[in-house]
């Protein structure tokens, strides 16, 4: 496994955004239900008000959750360090500048950007442009 990348431009230059298949839905459940629903969840986060589950759209529909906001996941395929600075801010800012909302989940190995399903391709293009710009800056600094 490669070493974690910490420097902002290096993270942006190497992030390789990849749009995952399928749509996801963020659902909120009571903690006692979360354990039973956890199987098959892409992610979860426990908060005082309830547990957020990130489920594939079909599973959320089958369980009766509100699925009016399907999201697509873009995985930034760079092994970003947990203490790396700037990747989330740069990605969120680039998307915000194009009026694309996002929800970022930073996991141990990669960052996962969830965007509205109907904006996924546009978001992917924005992130690829950010990557190319960072690569050009990195190359010119050599």
Secondary structure, 3 states (H helix, E strand, C coil): CCCCECCHHHHHHHCCEEECCCCEEEEEECHHHHHHHHCCCCEEEEECCEEEEEEEHHHHHHCCCCCCCCEEEEEECCCECCCCCCHHHHHHHHHHHCCCCEEEEECCCCEEEEEEHHHHHHHHHHHHHHHHHHHHHHHHCC
